[in-house]
Amino acid sequence: MNTDDGRRPRPEHRVVITGTGAVTPLGEGVAALHQRAVKGESGLADGEGRCREFDPHAVLSRKEIHGTDRFSQLALVAAEEATRQAGWADGLPYAPERVMCVIGSVTGGVLTFEEQLTALRRNGADAVSRQTMPMIAPHAAAVQIAVRHRLRGETYCLTSGCASGTQAIGSGVRAIRSGSADAVVVGGAEAPLTNFVRAAYLKAGFMSPTGISVPFDEGRDGFLMGEGAGVLVLESERSAERRGQPVLGEVLGYGASSDAFHVLSSAEDGVAAMDAIRRALADAGVTPDGLSYLNAHATGSARDDRLEVAALRGVLTEALETLPMSSTKSVTGHLMGAAGAVEAIATLMALNDGVAPPTVGLRRPDAELGTLRHVLHATPLRTLPGRRAVGISTTFGFGGHNAVLVLGSGAGTG
């Protein structure tokens, strides 16, 4: 965050990351996400990204599991990892009313919805569970996290297509900067792997009909759907310092915009997408040549990858040609409302470890996208001596929702 006079922002206005949690097709936990992504190991199988190793029993009781949809379970387990890392295992370090929770999602409890609809059709209304409504509601994950951790600040779901998780983080950043919250639990969760959702995305022409998705490749033909959750704990720098909590990184900048063009497609001119990128960089006080890594939204769509690169080039100009860029969707699939949060965590881990994960499977980079520095294998990140690494993570969602984060590594945040 930049101040009007260019000075370093006051500690109460700097937003630091003290906890992260993730459940993805690469495994349970942030370490699995980063380590397997860097190694180029894919979590995709049979044309989708399923969290095959996910077992909520280590965190949730049988009663909790019975009363929650899978997307809420993913969110709860990710939130448990994030809050423990943030030092909340023995209770909240803040007044409950000063802690906010925002979780993004697109499909909410669609798995439960399909199951209960099947029960209704087969056996009538009496077969529908009384717990159906609180399980299918998109806000269920946020509410379940708030109940579990006794968070009494604002709690809600943010749904803005594929940008939902990123915009949830942005909402938390603004709450801390404005002083309306001391800490926030933010992120995204999605469990969309149902027959109905698969059919809907295939019919809309977004998913790869071949079951193979490689962003930036000349033969790309759509994304593969995935499930998962990413959750971050954000606090003001001053609050973290007061309790001696280690800082993982900083949200330096956030920018968002709307194409105002179409309910599904992104605008061809890229004006709004460029606005979001510019706003995030300006908010962070970072110039394009100050970036170390770019985690691109890059879904593997022939059109959307092209539009994203054009928007990035419009703002980053020549810096884009030498900036290491990759898409972690190549190993997780498209996690929809969870994508932005998971990719923000992946970006942070890359910055802290000093290694960018590759775009797995990219063998034939599309020459029409111009000169780009694709990360094809785990690549060390370069930073200036004495400076921390700075990365940018982009999300461009259905309906023209554009949201961008600029993140700083843990080194040098104090």
Legacy VTK file of the C-alpha trace (Angstrom):
# vtk DataFile Version 3.0
C-alpha trace
ASCII
DATASET POLYDATA
POINTS 414 float
0.000 0.000 0.000
1.335 3.395 -0.970
0.714 6.600 0.948
-0.156 9.892 -0.722
3.251 11.361 0.054
5.190 8.210 -0.874
6.251 7.367 2.674
6.089 3.882 4.180
2.494 3.190 5.343
1.805 3.165 9.055
1.878 -0.317 10.648
-1.863 -0.301 11.291
-2.445 0.122 7.546
-0.049 -2.578 6.346
-1.792 -5.906 5.883
0.341 -8.939 6.646
-0.325 -12.639 6.213
0.133 -14.733 9.353
-1.548 -17.973 8.332
-2.337 -19.973 5.208
-4.220 -23.198 4.658
-5.073 -25.206 1.576
-6.722 -28.382 0.397
-6.176 -29.018 -3.305
-5.912 -31.890 -5.789
-2.185 -31.867 -4.950
-2.938 -32.910 -1.378
-3.891 -31.592 2.007
-1.918 -28.617 3.284
0.031 -25.704 1.872
3.282 -27.689 1.802
1.765 -30.284 -0.530
0.469 -27.534 -2.806
3.840 -25.835 -3.135
6.157 -28.821 -3.142
4.232 -30.842 -5.698
3.597 -27.809 -7.919
7.301 -26.949 -7.944
8.150 -30.558 -8.817
5.713 -30.397 -11.704
3.480 -33.117 -10.295
-0.118 -32.890 -11.424
-3.173 -33.496 -9.284
-5.333 -33.954 -12.369
-6.713 -37.373 -13.250
-9.598 -38.556 -15.402
-10.137 -35.029 -16.680
-10.625 -33.318 -13.316
-8.884 -32.141 -10.179
-10.335 -34.098 -7.272
-8.956 -33.921 -3.720
-8.508 -37.673 -3.550
-6.527 -37.673 -0.303
-8.944 -35.396 1.528
-10.165 -36.781 4.842
-12.058 -34.307 7.041
-12.216 -36.703 10.009
-8.918 -35.449 11.445
-10.467 -32.003 11.937
-14.240 -32.449 11.960
-16.499 -34.654 14.054
-18.849 -37.155 12.424
-21.751 -34.856 13.284
-20.046 -31.892 11.619
-19.289 -33.944 8.518
-22.872 -35.184 8.319
-24.190 -31.611 8.514
-21.903 -29.929 5.987
-21.452 -30.029 2.236
-18.059 -31.003 0.878
-17.201 -27.401 -0.038
-17.674 -26.353 3.598
-15.569 -29.290 4.777
-12.744 -28.239 2.459
-12.979 -24.680 3.781
-13.042 -25.772 7.427
-9.933 -27.936 7.062
-8.055 -25.183 5.209
-9.117 -22.656 7.848
-7.896 -24.955 10.612
-4.422 -25.030 9.064
-4.395 -21.261 8.542
-5.587 -20.327 12.025
-3.175 -22.733 13.710
-0.270 -21.270 11.774
-1.470 -17.811 12.788
-1.216 -18.819 16.447
-4.932 -19.103 17.142
-4.923 -22.723 18.348
-5.451 -21.676 21.971
-8.089 -19.081 21.167
-8.554 -15.789 19.393
-5.913 -13.147 20.126
-8.508 -10.457 19.372
-11.995 -9.520 20.490
-14.345 -11.819 18.514
-16.325 -8.894 17.142
-13.118 -7.524 15.584
-12.465 -10.629 13.467
-14.141 -10.926 10.070
-14.696 -13.953 7.801
-15.262 -13.834 4.034
-15.192 -16.978 1.897
-15.786 -16.880 -1.848
-17.643 -19.582 -3.760
-19.409 -20.002 -7.086
-21.436 -23.188 -6.695
-21.724 -23.445 -2.902
-23.242 -26.731 -1.781
-24.131 -27.976 -5.250
-23.154 -31.564 -4.403
-25.742 -31.666 -1.619
-28.245 -29.953 -3.912
-27.878 -32.680 -6.550
-28.074 -35.455 -3.962
-31.221 -34.037 -2.379
-32.836 -33.341 -5.737
-32.284 -36.992 -6.654
-33.839 -38.054 -3.341
-36.844 -35.808 -4.014
-37.428 -37.224 -7.481
-37.076 -40.824 -6.373
-38.863 -40.801 -3.027
-40.789 -37.550 -2.664
-40.518 -34.521 -0.398
-40.244 -36.535 2.818
-36.897 -37.890 1.623
-35.289 -34.435 1.590
-33.020 -33.798 4.583
-33.963 -31.028 6.992
-30.326 -29.912 6.859
-30.397 -29.297 3.121
-30.830 -25.520 3.159
-27.932 -24.682 5.520
-25.741 -27.153 3.621
-26.337 -25.822 0.098
-26.229 -22.089 0.896
-23.127 -20.408 -0.610
-22.478 -18.648 2.702
-22.347 -21.953 4.597
-18.543 -22.234 4.530
-18.052 -18.750 5.983
-20.692 -19.367 8.636
-19.215 -22.751 9.596
-15.746 -21.202 10.011
-17.175 -18.339 12.065
-19.075 -20.740 14.322
-16.090 -23.030 14.810
-13.705 -20.198 15.692
-16.256 -17.893 17.359
-15.731 -15.026 14.924
-18.381 -12.373 15.510
-17.274 -9.771 12.984
-18.804 -9.475 9.527
-19.256 -12.933 8.027
-20.412 -13.518 4.490
-19.898 -15.231 1.148
-18.571 -13.293 -1.804
-19.549 -14.707 -5.166
-18.063 -13.107 -8.265
-17.252 -16.017 -10.514
-13.647 -17.143 -10.687
-12.572 -13.927 -8.945
-14.503 -14.783 -5.754
-11.524 -15.925 -3.672
-9.379 -12.975 -4.716
-12.130 -10.476 -4.005
-12.694 -12.074 -0.596
-9.036 -11.348 0.168
-9.463 -7.810 -1.151
-12.469 -7.267 1.124
-10.400 -8.355 4.099
-7.537 -6.060 3.131
-9.879 -3.085 2.981
-11.452 -3.959 6.336
-8.072 -3.989 8.073
-6.895 -0.810 6.379
-10.084 1.013 7.331
-9.775 -0.102 10.944
-13.083 -1.981 10.950
-11.330 -5.299 11.698
-8.170 -6.344 13.526
-7.920 -9.632 11.665
-9.747 -11.474 8.901
-10.140 -15.073 7.776
-10.553 -14.952 4.014
-10.368 -17.215 0.991
-12.438 -19.441 -1.239
-13.883 -22.943 -1.371
-15.423 -25.035 -4.110
-16.633 -28.609 -4.617
-18.223 -28.457 -8.082
-17.448 -31.944 -9.371
-21.010 -33.012 -10.090
-22.689 -34.266 -13.243
-24.834 -31.148 -13.496
-21.961 -28.666 -13.195
-19.783 -30.662 -15.587
-22.558 -30.685 -18.171
-23.234 -26.969 -17.717
-19.619 -25.924 -18.253
-19.182 -28.288 -21.193
-22.357 -26.935 -22.785
-21.118 -23.374 -22.277
-17.928 -24.283 -24.127
-15.477 -23.543 -21.310
-14.245 -27.004 -20.343
-11.796 -28.987 -22.436
-13.688 -31.706 -24.320
-10.441 -33.674 -24.615
-9.826 -33.928 -20.867
-6.437 -32.243 -21.280
-5.783 -28.628 -20.345
-2.490 -26.792 -20.848
-2.585 -23.007 -20.407
-0.668 -20.986 -23.032
-0.265 -24.024 -25.303
-1.051 -23.554 -28.986
-3.508 -26.458 -28.817
-5.349 -25.388 -25.653
-9.112 -25.907 -25.761
-10.488 -25.144 -22.305
-10.043 -25.805 -18.600
-10.442 -28.824 -16.374
-12.580 -28.343 -13.301
-11.172 -28.907 -9.830
-12.199 -28.746 -6.190
-10.413 -27.303 -3.196
-10.085 -24.475 -0.711
-7.585 -21.809 0.209
-7.773 -19.724 3.374
-5.550 -16.915 4.657
-5.373 -15.099 7.983
-4.645 -11.410 7.517
-3.808 -8.905 10.250
-2.431 -5.422 10.531
1.337 -5.336 10.846
1.046 -3.617 14.221
-1.295 -6.286 15.583
1.020 -9.095 14.486
4.036 -7.328 15.992
2.290 -6.800 19.322
1.761 -10.528 19.796
5.101 -11.543 18.313
3.544 -13.502 15.472
5.834 -14.416 12.556
4.816 -12.823 9.273
4.599 -14.949 6.125
4.189 -12.061 3.728
2.252 -8.921 2.956
-0.658 -7.988 0.726
0.928 -4.954 -0.877
-1.815 -4.099 -3.311
-5.269 -5.003 -4.558
-7.168 -3.879 -7.631
-10.530 -4.857 -9.069
-12.852 -3.863 -11.889
-15.764 -5.018 -14.031
-15.871 -5.428 -17.800
-19.588 -4.509 -17.912
-19.650 -6.456 -21.156
-21.278 -9.910 -20.942
-22.590 -12.349 -18.324
-19.928 -14.914 -19.279
-17.334 -13.603 -21.728
-14.490 -11.196 -21.037
-14.343 -7.971 -23.019
-12.121 -8.091 -26.086
-10.644 -4.620 -25.472
-9.184 -5.579 -22.071
-9.680 -2.052 -20.705
-11.192 -3.136 -17.384
-8.679 -5.963 -16.928
-5.856 -3.472 -17.401
-7.529 -1.147 -14.895
-7.463 -3.894 -12.248
-3.771 -4.595 -12.879
-2.875 -0.891 -12.749
-4.855 -0.370 -9.551
-3.145 -3.281 -7.817
0.321 -2.038 -8.793
-0.494 1.556 -7.835
-1.957 0.411 -4.520
1.246 -1.507 -3.837
3.530 1.282 -5.003
5.259 -1.248 -7.268
6.416 -0.764 -10.848
6.375 -3.605 -13.401
10.145 -4.023 -13.230
9.858 -4.557 -9.468
7.977 -7.835 -9.911
9.675 -11.202 -9.430
6.895 -13.607 -10.445
3.491 -13.681 -12.134
0.913 -16.358 -11.312
-1.478 -15.979 -14.227
-5.194 -16.749 -14.203
-4.599 -18.661 -17.470
-7.424 -21.184 -17.635
-6.354 -22.855 -20.862
-9.072 -21.184 -22.913
-7.887 -20.218 -26.396
-9.594 -16.825 -26.207
-9.194 -15.952 -22.536
-5.475 -16.744 -22.317
-4.951 -14.450 -25.300
-6.981 -11.628 -23.743
-5.180 -11.980 -20.414
-1.735 -11.781 -21.994
-2.819 -8.736 -24.009
-4.035 -6.987 -20.842
-0.843 -7.858 -18.979
1.258 -6.587 -21.862
-0.773 -3.387 -21.943
0.274 -2.586 -18.368
3.580 -4.361 -17.788
4.873 -3.572 -21.315
8.455 -4.801 -21.864
8.730 -6.122 -18.296
6.319 -8.933 -19.191
8.838 -10.446 -21.602
11.337 -11.250 -18.832
8.960 -11.823 -15.904
8.699 -15.525 -14.912
5.070 -16.500 -15.513
3.183 -19.728 -14.916
-0.283 -21.118 -14.312
-0.819 -23.470 -11.383
-4.166 -24.450 -12.912
-2.051 -26.828 -14.977
-1.715 -29.015 -11.865
-4.842 -28.206 -9.829
-7.434 -27.597 -12.497
-9.722 -24.590 -12.267
-10.906 -24.318 -8.662
-13.527 -21.681 -9.508
-14.297 -19.601 -6.408
-11.290 -21.085 -4.618
-8.868 -20.405 -7.480
-7.832 -16.887 -6.490
-7.162 -17.794 -2.863
-5.233 -20.969 -3.678
-3.201 -19.152 -6.319
-2.445 -16.287 -3.925
-1.051 -18.875 -1.500
0.915 -20.547 -4.305
2.334 -17.146 -5.254
3.316 -16.395 -1.662
5.033 -19.766 -1.295
6.943 -19.213 -4.537
8.136 -15.820 -3.295
9.200 -17.133 0.106
10.926 -20.205 -1.306
12.457 -18.255 -4.171
11.260 -20.795 -6.741
8.504 -20.440 -9.345
6.391 -23.508 -10.175
6.092 -24.484 -13.853
3.133 -24.587 -16.191
3.022 -28.365 -16.425
2.582 -29.902 -19.857
3.476 -26.755 -21.786
5.455 -28.065 -24.748
4.267 -25.797 -27.553
3.911 -22.215 -26.263
1.524 -20.272 -28.472
3.697 -17.998 -30.619
0.734 -15.681 -31.182
0.937 -14.641 -27.517
4.267 -12.957 -28.220
7.500 -13.079 -26.250
6.882 -14.426 -22.750
9.067 -16.012 -20.103
7.138 -19.197 -19.509
8.251 -21.217 -16.493
8.693 -24.717 -17.918
10.631 -26.153 -14.969
11.059 -25.003 -11.363
12.850 -21.677 -11.761
14.763 -19.654 -9.132
13.387 -16.144 -8.708
15.702 -13.180 -8.905
15.446 -10.208 -6.578
17.681 -7.234 -6.001
20.141 -7.565 -3.085
18.481 -6.621 0.181
15.025 -6.555 -1.410
12.190 -8.995 -0.918
10.459 -10.810 -3.727
7.234 -9.301 -5.054
4.671 -11.235 -7.055
1.391 -10.595 -8.818
-1.578 -12.970 -9.008
-4.377 -12.326 -11.492
-7.969 -13.552 -11.643
-10.442 -12.770 -14.402
-13.816 -14.338 -13.738
-16.948 -15.116 -15.713
-19.100 -12.019 -15.980
-16.105 -9.729 -16.324
-14.971 -9.807 -12.697
-11.315 -8.757 -12.629
-9.266 -8.925 -9.423
-5.514 -8.689 -8.938
-3.229 -9.024 -5.914
0.344 -7.853 -5.440
2.089 -9.814 -2.691
5.404 -9.409 -0.922
7.488 -12.211 0.571
7.953 -12.567 4.301
11.503 -11.235 4.226
11.510 -7.513 4.735
7.899 -7.061 5.787
8.840 -5.740 9.176
LINES 1 415
414 0 1 2 3 4 5 6 7 8 9 10 11 12 13 14 15 16 17 18 19 20 21 22 23 24 25 26 27 28 29 30 31 32 33 34 35 36 37 38 39 40 41 42 43 44 45 46 47 48 49 50 51 52 53 54 55 56 57 58 59 60 61 62 63 64 65 66 67 68 69 70 71 72 73 74 75 76 77 78 79 80 81 82 83 84 85 86 87 88 89 90 91 92 93 94 95 96 97 98 99 100 101 102 103 104 105 106 107 108 109 110 111 112 113 114 115 116 117 118 119 120 121 122 123 124 125 126 127 128 129 130 131 132 133 134 135 136 137 138 139 140 141 142 143 144 145 146 147 148 149 150 151 152 153 154 155 156 157 158 159 160 161 162 163 164 165 166 167 168 169 170 171 172 173 174 175 176 177 178 179 180 181 182 183 184 185 186 187 188 189 190 191 192 193 194 195 196 197 198 199 200 201 202 203 204 205 206 207 208 209 210 211 212 213 214 215 216 217 218 219 220 221 222 223 224 225 226 227 228 229 230 231 232 233 234 235 236 237 238 239 240 241 242 243 244 245 246 247 248 249 250 251 252 253 254 255 256 257 258 259 260 261 262 263 264 265 266 267 268 269 270 271 272 273 274 275 276 277 278 279 280 281 282 283 284 285 286 287 288 289 290 291 292 293 294 295 296 297 298 299 300 301 302 303 304 305 306 307 308 309 310 311 312 313 314 315 316 317 318 319 320 321 322 323 324 325 326 327 328 329 330 331 332 333 334 335 336 337 338 339 340 341 342 343 344 345 346 347 348 349 350 351 352 353 354 355 356 357 358 359 360 361 362 363 364 365 366 367 368 369 370 371 372 373 374 375 376 377 378 379 380 381 382 383 384 385 386 387 388 389 390 391 392 393 394 395 396 397 398 399 400 401 402 403 404 405 406 407 408 409 410 411 412 413
